[in-house]
Amino acid sequence: MSPVPVLSIVVVSWNTRDLLLTLLRRLFDEPRPPYEVVVVDNDSADGSADAVRAAFPDARVLPQPKNGGFAYGANRGLAAANGRWVLLLNTDADADPQRLERLVAAAERLPGAAVVGPRIVDEHGATQRSTWRRHLPRHYLPNALFLNRLVEPRQPDVTSDVDCVSGCVFLIRRDVLAEVGGFDERFFMYFEEADLCERVRRAGHRIVFVPDVAFVHAGGLSAAQSAERTFVAFRESALLYHAVWHGRFWTEYVRCCLVLGCSLRLLIWSVLALFGRGGRAWLYRAALRHLLRPGLVGELCRRPRQTTISP
């Protein structure tokens, strides 16, 4: 009987073959890495699953019949993972055995920690936002009015308990999943980690940010393949999150704030278009069409929670 690994790594991929193979080369840099690697392919059309099987026979490949979103793919990887800790890793993130070892060692030293996130930097070494406070309805009006930097707290520079960590490099203790369930598959992409972190915190567990360990994240390269879909999905997921945790009234309030924010930004980009610089106006138009759809909030409030990992 094989010993249970300390760490399982789950990578969810959709049409990111080259990024995926580059990441796996780093993960399999050692002949016998001390972790298992599970690749969930969300019905890619670029031959990702076959390429991984051919190049990395030690990786477990789980091809899916559809692109059900990040939460859908992550749950299937989490259900297959055997490690005491499970690391969700984006294909546009960079990792190596040494950093993985440091992150897991830090997590093992944190009593009561259920979710641990490292500091995220871009390819130039600049720190990206890696932690967030709880998403509350009162945050959305300042965001709409371009005042978010005035109200967003600074990211900690020492190991700290936080409300939420980034989903691009997301370490979770596997036994916690049996208690709180997996990701909610109603979230196609975005806010699924915020929803899971909320459930983890309410169950009495810690979410800890460890800035001493840094991972590189190029950022959004998979999402960039379908810019309009992901742009709209971010705003729908924000509404869904508030429908789950704050009820219909406050979700309608958040929707009004999002409409205001998109309208102001559409106006700015439309003016810039007069000078040949209106590159994002079409995205805000698409978001407004979706946000103004009749019955949107009621539909989101009625959606039942969907997780294939039951508590």
Phi, psi and omega in degrees: 000128182289141177293149179289126180290152175291323187230134166245139178248126179247124179241121177260128185229143172219105177057039177235049187307308185294317177298318181298314181294323177297316179298315183293328175300321178291319182292327180259030179297329176267148181302319180228081182297146184276036179209161175260151181238124179243122179252121177255117181258115183275065175057047178293152178255009186251014178076021183302312185298314180294322180295321179292316179302320183288320187270332186225077184297341179279349177279141174271124183251127180242089178289140182248153183281354181204164171268091182271007180099175184294313182299319178301310181292318181299319180298323179290326174289318179298321181293332181271345185287147181247349187291159174293324173244146177236128179252119171272126188227123177291153178291338179265017171261160178244138181212153175218162184304325183293315180293322178299317179298318180294320181294315180294319178299320178296318180297320181294336180274357185257103181296132177079002181284129178251328178230135181228135178233139177272177172284136181254130177236157176275182185293348177260001178092000179282136182291129173267162175297122186241349179224156176221151169282172175303141178278114180241149181304327183292348179281344194277330177292314174302321178298316180298327184264019176067024183253013186298327181291339179280337184249346180281123180293156178293149176288137181298149176250008173228163179305125188212151169285135181225175179276325185204144175242166184296140179279353183284334172221096195230110183258126182226143177285128189296326182293339178292329180298325178294338182269317187251350184087173181271202178290150178276117186283000170294333178277108179295314171199151183077142176071356178293325179286327177295319179295316179294318178298323178299317179292322179296315180294319180292338175277000174094014181259162182266146169243121192235135176259129182241091185287347180290342177250125184241139175239144178272134178226116181291328169091107166071018184290326175289317180296330183297341180294337181221071191301314183294317181299316182287326179297316179289321182299323179302315183286324176294321179294326175299316178295318180298319178303315181286330174297322180290315193254342187230000174085173189292318184302309183288335175291322175297322177298315179298320178301316179299320178294320178294320177298316178299312181299316179294322180295315179297318181288326175297319178300314181297313181293329178292322175294317178297331179297332177297338180250018176079022184230034184266043191295337184250004182301321183296328179292318180291327174298316179298318179296318179295318178303320181287315183295331182269005180294128181300136175081006184300310184294318178300320178297317180295321180294334183271349182292126178284150178299140182232110173217132182276358176249105186273138175289000000 
